[in-house]
């Protein structure tokens, strides 16, 4: 999904992240792996932000809340996405 943003827009987005970059796929996979592991067996209904500190900085944690354009379509302000907008 992020590849659709283009280099300029991606740099703008990364600049908003307190860590100064977007997450690597392996960083997201580690969080998913933990939540799928026995170590997270008692965790239910929780949100685990893997956002480089966006939530702590008071910034939108969703690209859609930020109004990012995906596949040349403006993102809806209510956070909803169509299948075409999120598919690769």
Jmol script that loads the backbone (N, CA, C; Angstrom):
load data "model"
ATOM      1  N   UNK A   1       0.821  -1.181   0.000  1.00  0.00           N
ATOM      2  CA  UNK A   1       0.000   0.000   0.000  1.00  0.00           C
ATOM      3  C   UNK A   1       0.873   1.256   0.000  1.00  0.00           C
ATOM      4  N   UNK A   2       1.917   1.270   0.797  1.00  0.00           N
ATOM      5  CA  UNK A   2       2.742   2.465   0.875  1.00  0.00           C
ATOM      6  C   UNK A   2       3.469   2.757  -0.430  1.00  0.00           C
ATOM      7  N   UNK A   3       3.750   1.723  -1.206  1.00  0.00           N
ATOM      8  CA  UNK A   3       4.441   1.920  -2.477  1.00  0.00           C
ATOM      9  C   UNK A   3       3.636   2.802  -3.420  1.00  0.00           C
ATOM     10  N   UNK A   4       2.319   2.807  -3.259  1.00  0.00           N
ATOM     11  CA  UNK A   4       1.453   3.613  -4.112  1.00  0.00           C
ATOM     12  C   UNK A   4       1.576   5.111  -3.821  1.00  0.00           C
ATOM     13  N   UNK A   5       2.206   5.469  -2.707  1.00  0.00           N
ATOM     14  CA  UNK A   5       2.287   6.873  -2.328  1.00  0.00           C
ATOM     15  C   UNK A   5       3.290   7.666  -3.142  1.00  0.00           C
ATOM     16  N   UNK A   6       4.315   7.028  -3.630  1.00  0.00           N
ATOM     17  CA  UNK A   6       5.367   7.757  -4.328  1.00  0.00           C
ATOM     18  C   UNK A   6       6.413   8.249  -3.337  1.00  0.00           C
ATOM     19  N   UNK A   7       7.605   8.513  -3.845  1.00  0.00           N
ATOM     20  CA  UNK A   7       8.731   8.859  -2.986  1.00  0.00           C
ATOM     21  C   UNK A   7       8.521  10.159  -2.194  1.00  0.00           C
ATOM     22  N   UNK A   8       8.001  11.177  -2.843  1.00  0.00           N
ATOM     23  CA  UNK A   8       7.811  12.465  -2.171  1.00  0.00           C
ATOM     24  C   UNK A   8       6.811  12.364  -1.023  1.00  0.00           C
ATOM     25  N   UNK A   9       5.673  11.748  -1.304  1.00  0.00           N
ATOM     26  CA  UNK A   9       4.627  11.619  -0.281  1.00  0.00           C
ATOM     27  C   UNK A   9       5.096  10.703   0.855  1.00  0.00           C
ATOM     28  N   UNK A  10       5.864   9.664   0.498  1.00  0.00           N
ATOM     29  CA  UNK A  10       6.388   8.755   1.507  1.00  0.00           C
ATOM     30  C   UNK A  10       7.349   9.494   2.442  1.00  0.00           C
ATOM     31  N   UNK A  11       8.165  10.378   1.904  1.00  0.00           N
ATOM     32  CA  UNK A  11       9.082  11.173   2.724  1.00  0.00           C
ATOM     33  C   UNK A  11       8.314  12.104   3.657  1.00  0.00           C
ATOM     34  N   UNK A  12       7.241  12.691   3.149  1.00  0.00           N
ATOM     35  CA  UNK A  12       6.401  13.556   3.979  1.00  0.00           C
ATOM     36  C   UNK A  12       5.795  12.770   5.137  1.00  0.00           C
ATOM     37  N   UNK A  13       5.318  11.575   4.829  1.00  0.00           N
ATOM     38  CA  UNK A  13       4.717  10.737   5.860  1.00  0.00           C
ATOM     39  C   UNK A  13       5.763  10.324   6.892  1.00  0.00           C
ATOM     40  N   UNK A  14       6.926   9.870   6.449  1.00  0.00           N
ATOM     41  CA  UNK A  14       7.990   9.436   7.357  1.00  0.00           C
ATOM     42  C   UNK A  14       8.432  10.571   8.270  1.00  0.00           C
ATOM     43  N   UNK A  15       8.408  11.793   7.775  1.00  0.00           N
ATOM     44  CA  UNK A  15       8.808  12.948   8.578  1.00  0.00           C
ATOM     45  C   UNK A  15       7.846  13.193   9.738  1.00  0.00           C
ATOM     46  N   UNK A  16       6.623  12.715   9.630  1.00  0.00           N
ATOM     47  CA  UNK A  16       5.626  12.879  10.693  1.00  0.00           C
ATOM     48  C   UNK A  16       5.796  11.850  11.802  1.00  0.00           C
ATOM     49  N   UNK A  17       6.510  10.776  11.521  1.00  0.00           N
ATOM     50  CA  UNK A  17       6.698   9.692  12.489  1.00  0.00           C
ATOM     51  C   UNK A  17       7.831  10.071  13.442  1.00  0.00           C
ATOM     52  N   UNK A  18       7.600  10.046  14.746  1.00  0.00           N
ATOM     53  CA  UNK A  18       8.663  10.404  15.679  1.00  0.00           C
ATOM     54  C   UNK A  18       9.967   9.634  15.480  1.00  0.00           C
ATOM     55  N   UNK A  19       9.905   8.377  15.056  1.00  0.00           N
ATOM     56  CA  UNK A  19      11.132   7.633  14.787  1.00  0.00           C
ATOM     57  C   UNK A  19      11.776   8.034  13.462  1.00  0.00           C
ATOM     58  N   UNK A  20      11.072   8.848  12.672  1.00  0.00           N
ATOM     59  CA  UNK A  20      11.640   9.390  11.443  1.00  0.00           C
ATOM     60  C   UNK A  20      11.644   8.474  10.247  1.00  0.00           C
ATOM     61  N   UNK A  21      10.900   7.386  10.323  1.00  0.00           N
ATOM     62  CA  UNK A  21      10.843   6.446   9.208  1.00  0.00           C
ATOM     63  C   UNK A  21       9.577   5.615   9.321  1.00  0.00           C
ATOM     64  N   UNK A  22       9.241   4.930   8.243  1.00  0.00           N
ATOM     65  CA  UNK A  22       8.110   4.004   8.292  1.00  0.00           C
ATOM     66  C   UNK A  22       8.624   2.648   8.760  1.00  0.00           C
ATOM     67  N   UNK A  23       7.721   1.815   9.212  1.00  0.00           N
ATOM     68  CA  UNK A  23       8.088   0.493   9.710  1.00  0.00           C
ATOM     69  C   UNK A  23       8.564  -0.411   8.586  1.00  0.00           C
ATOM     70  N   UNK A  24       9.503  -1.261   8.950  1.00  0.00           N
ATOM     71  CA  UNK A  24       9.930  -2.315   8.027  1.00  0.00           C
ATOM     72  C   UNK A  24       8.944  -3.472   8.147  1.00  0.00           C
ATOM     73  N   UNK A  25       8.765  -4.246   7.092  1.00  0.00           N
ATOM     74  CA  UNK A  25       7.840  -5.390   7.166  1.00  0.00           C
ATOM     75  C   UNK A  25       8.156  -6.347   8.321  1.00  0.00           C
ATOM     76  N   UNK A  26       9.428  -6.562   8.609  1.00  0.00           N
ATOM     77  CA  UNK A  26       9.769  -7.486   9.696  1.00  0.00           C
ATOM     78  C   UNK A  26       9.341  -6.931  11.058  1.00  0.00           C
ATOM     79  N   UNK A  27       9.290  -5.619  11.207  1.00  0.00           N
ATOM     80  CA  UNK A  27       8.840  -5.035  12.467  1.00  0.00           C
ATOM     81  C   UNK A  27       7.348  -5.271  12.675  1.00  0.00           C
ATOM     82  N   UNK A  28       6.593  -5.153  11.621  1.00  0.00           N
ATOM     83  CA  UNK A  28       5.154  -5.447  11.697  1.00  0.00           C
ATOM     84  C   UNK A  28       4.953  -6.930  11.969  1.00  0.00           C
ATOM     85  N   UNK A  29       5.724  -7.769  11.274  1.00  0.00           N
ATOM     86  CA  UNK A  29       5.616  -9.221  11.442  1.00  0.00           C
ATOM     87  C   UNK A  29       5.929  -9.642  12.874  1.00  0.00           C
ATOM     88  N   UNK A  30       6.890  -8.999  13.524  1.00  0.00           N
ATOM     89  CA  UNK A  30       7.216  -9.327  14.918  1.00  0.00           C
ATOM     90  C   UNK A  30       6.020  -9.066  15.827  1.00  0.00           C
ATOM     91  N   UNK A  31       5.337  -7.960  15.631  1.00  0.00           N
ATOM     92  CA  UNK A  31       4.163  -7.645  16.452  1.00  0.00           C
ATOM     93  C   UNK A  31       3.048  -8.655  16.202  1.00  0.00           C
ATOM     94  N   UNK A  32       2.817  -8.975  14.944  1.00  0.00           N
ATOM     95  CA  UNK A  32       1.787  -9.968  14.603  1.00  0.00           C
ATOM     96  C   UNK A  32       2.164 -11.323  15.186  1.00  0.00           C
ATOM     97  N   UNK A  33       3.449 -11.691  15.065  1.00  0.00           N
ATOM     98  CA  UNK A  33       3.916 -12.967  15.609  1.00  0.00           C
ATOM     99  C   UNK A  33       3.696 -13.058  17.106  1.00  0.00           C
ATOM    100  N   UNK A  34       3.964 -11.962  17.816  1.00  0.00           N
ATOM    101  CA  UNK A  34       3.722 -11.966  19.255  1.00  0.00           C
ATOM    102  C   UNK A  34       2.247 -12.159  19.559  1.00  0.00           C
ATOM    103  N   UNK A  35       1.384 -11.400  18.892  1.00  0.00           N
ATOM    104  CA  UNK A  35      -0.047 -11.508  19.174  1.00  0.00           C
ATOM    105  C   UNK A  35      -0.601 -12.892  18.833  1.00  0.00           C
ATOM    106  N   UNK A  36       0.040 -13.586  17.909  1.00  0.00           N
ATOM    107  CA  UNK A  36      -0.390 -14.937  17.536  1.00  0.00           C
ATOM    108  C   UNK A  36       0.270 -16.012  18.399  1.00  0.00           C
ATOM    109  N   UNK A  37       1.155 -15.623  19.293  1.00  0.00           N
ATOM    110  CA  UNK A  37       1.910 -16.585  20.097  1.00  0.00           C
ATOM    111  C   UNK A  37       1.192 -16.923  21.400  1.00  0.00           C
ATOM    112  N   UNK A  38       1.702 -17.960  22.058  1.00  0.00           N
ATOM    113  CA  UNK A  38       1.173 -18.355  23.362  1.00  0.00           C
ATOM    114  C   UNK A  38       1.405 -17.250  24.397  1.00  0.00           C
ATOM    115  N   UNK A  39       2.437 -16.457  24.215  1.00  0.00           N
ATOM    116  CA  UNK A  39       2.730 -15.375  25.144  1.00  0.00           C
ATOM    117  C   UNK A  39       1.643 -14.312  25.196  1.00  0.00           C
ATOM    118  N   UNK A  40       0.813 -14.261  24.178  1.00  0.00           N
ATOM    119  CA  UNK A  40      -0.273 -13.280  24.132  1.00  0.00           C
ATOM    120  C   UNK A  40      -1.635 -13.939  24.351  1.00  0.00           C
ATOM    121  N   UNK A  41      -1.641 -15.135  24.914  1.00  0.00           N
ATOM    122  CA  UNK A  41      -2.875 -15.902  25.068  1.00  0.00           C
ATOM    123  C   UNK A  41      -3.936 -15.184  25.888  1.00  0.00           C
ATOM    124  N   UNK A  42      -3.544 -14.333  26.813  1.00  0.00           N
ATOM    125  CA  UNK A  42      -4.512 -13.665  27.675  1.00  0.00           C
ATOM    126  C   UNK A  42      -4.833 -12.254  27.200  1.00  0.00           C
ATOM    127  N   UNK A  43      -4.311 -11.877  26.072  1.00  0.00           N
ATOM    128  CA  UNK A  43      -4.599 -10.561  25.501  1.00  0.00           C
ATOM    129  C   UNK A  43      -5.824 -10.685  24.605  1.00  0.00           C
ATOM    130  N   UNK A  44      -6.850  -9.909  24.908  1.00  0.00           N
ATOM    131  CA  UNK A  44      -8.058  -9.909  24.085  1.00  0.00           C
ATOM    132  C   UNK A  44      -8.536  -8.484  23.894  1.00  0.00           C
ATOM    133  N   UNK A  45      -9.017  -8.192  22.723  1.00  0.00           N
ATOM    134  CA  UNK A  45      -9.625  -6.898  22.448  1.00  0.00           C
ATOM    135  C   UNK A  45      -8.691  -5.713  22.606  1.00  0.00           C
ATOM    136  N   UNK A  46      -7.402  -5.918  22.492  1.00  0.00           N
ATOM    137  CA  UNK A  46      -6.437  -4.836  22.661  1.00  0.00           C
ATOM    138  C   UNK A  46      -5.943  -4.337  21.306  1.00  0.00           C
ATOM    139  N   UNK A  47      -5.566  -3.101  21.277  1.00  0.00           N
ATOM    140  CA  UNK A  47      -4.957  -2.520  20.087  1.00  0.00           C
ATOM    141  C   UNK A  47      -3.482  -2.325  20.384  1.00  0.00           C
ATOM    142  N   UNK A  48      -2.638  -2.860  19.518  1.00  0.00           N
ATOM    143  CA  UNK A  48      -1.196  -2.712  19.672  1.00  0.00           C
ATOM    144  C   UNK A  48      -0.702  -1.789  18.565  1.00  0.00           C
ATOM    145  N   UNK A  49      -0.493  -0.518  18.873  1.00  0.00           N
ATOM    146  CA  UNK A  49      -0.025   0.397  17.834  1.00  0.00           C
ATOM    147  C   UNK A  49       1.431   0.097  17.461  1.00  0.00           C
ATOM    148  N   UNK A  50       1.649  -0.204  16.234  1.00  0.00           N
ATOM    149  CA  UNK A  50       2.998  -0.384  15.709  1.00  0.00           C
ATOM    150  C   UNK A  50       3.163   0.774  14.724  1.00  0.00           C
ATOM    151  N   UNK A  51       3.379   1.967  15.299  1.00  0.00           N
ATOM    152  CA  UNK A  51       3.285   3.190  14.500  1.00  0.00           C
ATOM    153  C   UNK A  51       4.469   4.137  14.658  1.00  0.00           C
ATOM    154  N   UNK A  52       5.541   3.664  15.253  1.00  0.00           N
ATOM    155  CA  UNK A  52       6.729   4.499  15.381  1.00  0.00           C
ATOM    156  C   UNK A  52       6.555   5.705  16.279  1.00  0.00           C
ATOM    157  N   UNK A  53       5.514   5.696  17.091  1.00  0.00           N
ATOM    158  CA  UNK A  53       5.281   6.792  18.023  1.00  0.00           C
ATOM    159  C   UNK A  53       4.249   7.807  17.578  1.00  0.00           C
ATOM    160  N   UNK A  54       3.560   7.567  16.461  1.00  0.00           N
ATOM    161  CA  UNK A  54       2.557   8.524  15.987  1.00  0.00           C
ATOM    162  C   UNK A  54       1.483   8.793  17.038  1.00  0.00           C
ATOM    163  N   UNK A  55       1.003   7.735  17.687  1.00  0.00           N
ATOM    164  CA  UNK A  55      -0.064   7.911  18.672  1.00  0.00           C
ATOM    165  C   UNK A  55       0.419   8.748  19.858  1.00  0.00           C
ATOM    166  N   UNK A  56       1.651   8.545  20.278  1.00  0.00           N
ATOM    167  CA  UNK A  56       2.189   9.308  21.408  1.00  0.00           C
ATOM    168  C   UNK A  56       2.373  10.777  21.046  1.00  0.00           C
ATOM    169  N   UNK A  57       2.624  11.041  19.789  1.00  0.00           N
ATOM    170  CA  UNK A  57       2.849  12.415  19.344  1.00  0.00           C
ATOM    171  C   UNK A  57       1.542  13.139  19.049  1.00  0.00           C
ATOM    172  N   UNK A  58       0.406  12.441  19.221  1.00  0.00           N
ATOM    173  CA  UNK A  58      -0.888  13.059  18.982  1.00  0.00           C
ATOM    174  C   UNK A  58      -1.220  13.201  17.509  1.00  0.00           C
ATOM    175  N   UNK A  59      -0.566  12.412  16.686  1.00  0.00           N
ATOM    176  CA  UNK A  59      -0.812  12.462  15.242  1.00  0.00           C
ATOM    177  C   UNK A  59      -1.719  11.306  14.862  1.00  0.00           C
ATOM    178  N   UNK A  60      -2.398  11.406  13.724  1.00  0.00           N
ATOM    179  CA  UNK A  60      -3.249  10.296  13.286  1.00  0.00           C
ATOM    180  C   UNK A  60      -2.418   9.036  13.108  1.00  0.00           C
ATOM    181  N   UNK A  61      -2.937   7.903  13.588  1.00  0.00           N
ATOM    182  CA  UNK A  61      -2.211   6.645  13.458  1.00  0.00           C
ATOM    183  C   UNK A  61      -2.594   5.904  12.185  1.00  0.00           C
ATOM    184  N   UNK A  62      -3.472   6.460  11.429  1.00  0.00           N
ATOM    185  CA  UNK A  62      -3.916   5.822  10.209  1.00  0.00           C
ATOM    186  C   UNK A  62      -3.602   6.708   9.015  1.00  0.00           C
ATOM    187  N   UNK A  63      -3.117   6.097   7.951  1.00  0.00           N
ATOM    188  CA  UNK A  63      -2.889   6.844   6.719  1.00  0.00           C
ATOM    189  C   UNK A  63      -4.200   7.449   6.221  1.00  0.00           C
ATOM    190  N   UNK A  64      -5.312   6.739   6.453  1.00  0.00           N
ATOM    191  CA  UNK A  64      -6.593   7.204   5.953  1.00  0.00           C
ATOM    192  C   UNK A  64      -7.054   8.435   6.722  1.00  0.00           C
ATOM    193  N   UNK A  65      -6.784   8.501   8.018  1.00  0.00           N
ATOM    194  CA  UNK A  65      -7.156   9.683   8.786  1.00  0.00           C
ATOM    195  C   UNK A  65      -6.365  10.889   8.304  1.00  0.00           C
ATOM    196  N   UNK A  66      -5.185  10.649   7.789  1.00  0.00           N
ATOM    197  CA  UNK A  66      -4.319  11.718   7.321  1.00  0.00           C
ATOM    198  C   UNK A  66      -4.756  12.203   5.938  1.00  0.00           C
ATOM    199  N   UNK A  67      -5.650  11.454   5.257  1.00  0.00           N
ATOM    200  CA  UNK A  67      -6.106  11.848   3.936  1.00  0.00           C
ATOM    201  C   UNK A  67      -5.135  11.448   2.839  1.00  0.00           C
ATOM    202  N   UNK A  68      -4.368  10.393   3.077  1.00  0.00           N
ATOM    203  CA  UNK A  68      -3.409   9.925   2.081  1.00  0.00           C
ATOM    204  C   UNK A  68      -4.150   9.365   0.884  1.00  0.00           C
ATOM    205  N   UNK A  69      -3.646   9.630  -0.284  1.00  0.00           N
ATOM    206  CA  UNK A  69      -4.243   9.108  -1.505  1.00  0.00           C
ATOM    207  C   UNK A  69      -3.671   7.731  -1.782  1.00  0.00           C
ATOM    208  N   UNK A  70      -4.549   6.747  -1.944  1.00  0.00           N
ATOM    209  CA  UNK A  70      -4.150   5.386  -2.263  1.00  0.00           C
ATOM    210  C   UNK A  70      -4.691   5.047  -3.641  1.00  0.00           C
ATOM    211  N   UNK A  71      -3.804   4.618  -4.527  1.00  0.00           N
ATOM    212  CA  UNK A  71      -4.195   4.268  -5.895  1.00  0.00           C
ATOM    213  C   UNK A  71      -4.959   5.396  -6.580  1.00  0.00           C
ATOM    214  N   UNK A  72      -4.453   6.592  -6.430  1.00  0.00           N
ATOM    215  CA  UNK A  72      -5.013   7.781  -7.068  1.00  0.00           C
ATOM    216  C   UNK A  72      -6.453   8.076  -6.666  1.00  0.00           C
ATOM    217  N   UNK A  73      -6.876   7.567  -5.529  1.00  0.00           N
ATOM    218  CA  UNK A  73      -8.207   7.866  -5.018  1.00  0.00           C
ATOM    219  C   UNK A  73      -8.048   8.548  -3.671  1.00  0.00           C
ATOM    220  N   UNK A  74      -8.755   9.640  -3.428  1.00  0.00           N
ATOM    221  CA  UNK A  74      -8.653  10.264  -2.108  1.00  0.00           C
ATOM    222  C   UNK A  74      -9.224   9.331  -1.041  1.00  0.00           C
ATOM    223  N   UNK A  75      -8.559   9.253   0.073  1.00  0.00           N
ATOM    224  CA  UNK A  75      -9.026   8.410   1.171  1.00  0.00           C
ATOM    225  C   UNK A  75     -10.205   9.074   1.865  1.00  0.00           C
ATOM    226  N   UNK A  76     -11.208   8.293   2.225  1.00  0.00           N
ATOM    227  CA  UNK A  76     -12.350   8.862   2.941  1.00  0.00           C
ATOM    228  C   UNK A  76     -11.930   9.347   4.320  1.00  0.00           C
ATOM    229  N   UNK A  77     -12.530  10.433   4.770  1.00  0.00           N
ATOM    230  CA  UNK A  77     -12.187  11.022   6.069  1.00  0.00           C
ATOM    231  C   UNK A  77     -12.704  10.200   7.246  1.00  0.00           C
ATOM    232  N   UNK A  78     -13.668   9.303   6.998  1.00  0.00           N
ATOM    233  CA  UNK A  78     -14.228   8.526   8.110  1.00  0.00           C
ATOM    234  C   UNK A  78     -13.438   7.255   8.401  1.00  0.00           C
ATOM    235  N   UNK A  79     -12.338   7.013   7.670  1.00  0.00           N
ATOM    236  CA  UNK A  79     -11.497   5.856   7.933  1.00  0.00           C
ATOM    237  C   UNK A  79     -11.894   4.616   7.163  1.00  0.00           C
ATOM    238  N   UNK A  80     -13.047   4.643   6.483  1.00  0.00           N
ATOM    239  CA  UNK A  80     -13.456   3.468   5.732  1.00  0.00           C
ATOM    240  C   UNK A  80     -12.703   3.403   4.409  1.00  0.00           C
ATOM    241  N   UNK A  81     -12.450   2.210   3.970  1.00  0.00           N
ATOM    242  CA  UNK A  81     -11.740   2.016   2.704  1.00  0.00           C
ATOM    243  C   UNK A  81     -12.503   0.997   1.869  1.00  0.00           C
ATOM    244  N   UNK A  82     -12.433   1.128   0.568  1.00  0.00           N
ATOM    245  CA  UNK A  82     -13.031   0.140  -0.308  1.00  0.00           C
ATOM    246  C   UNK A  82     -12.000  -0.941  -0.583  1.00  0.00           C
ATOM    247  N   UNK A  83     -12.466  -2.088  -1.044  1.00  0.00           N
ATOM    248  CA  UNK A  83     -11.561  -3.188  -1.354  1.00  0.00           C
ATOM    249  C   UNK A  83     -10.536  -2.762  -2.394  1.00  0.00           C
ATOM    250  N   UNK A  84     -10.937  -1.973  -3.366  1.00  0.00           N
ATOM    251  CA  UNK A  84     -10.033  -1.512  -4.418  1.00  0.00           C
ATOM    252  C   UNK A  84      -8.940  -0.611  -3.863  1.00  0.00           C
ATOM    253  N   UNK A  85      -9.246   0.164  -2.837  1.00  0.00           N
ATOM    254  CA  UNK A  85      -8.271   1.091  -2.284  1.00  0.00           C
ATOM    255  C   UNK A  85      -7.200   0.387  -1.459  1.00  0.00           C
ATOM    256  N   UNK A  86      -7.512  -0.734  -0.868  1.00  0.00           N
ATOM    257  CA  UNK A  86      -6.533  -1.395  -0.020  1.00  0.00           C
ATOM    258  C   UNK A  86      -5.879  -2.602  -0.676  1.00  0.00           C
ATOM    259  N   UNK A  87      -6.391  -3.054  -1.806  1.00  0.00           N
ATOM    260  CA  UNK A  87      -5.792  -4.210  -2.466  1.00  0.00           C
ATOM    261  C   UNK A  87      -4.538  -3.797  -3.213  1.00  0.00           C
ATOM    262  N   UNK A  88      -3.655  -4.769  -3.389  1.00  0.00           N
ATOM    263  CA  UNK A  88      -2.400  -4.487  -4.104  1.00  0.00           C
ATOM    264  C   UNK A  88      -2.526  -4.788  -5.567  1.00  0.00           C
TER     265      UNK A  88
END
end "model"
wireframe off; spacefill off
backbone 0.3
color backbone group
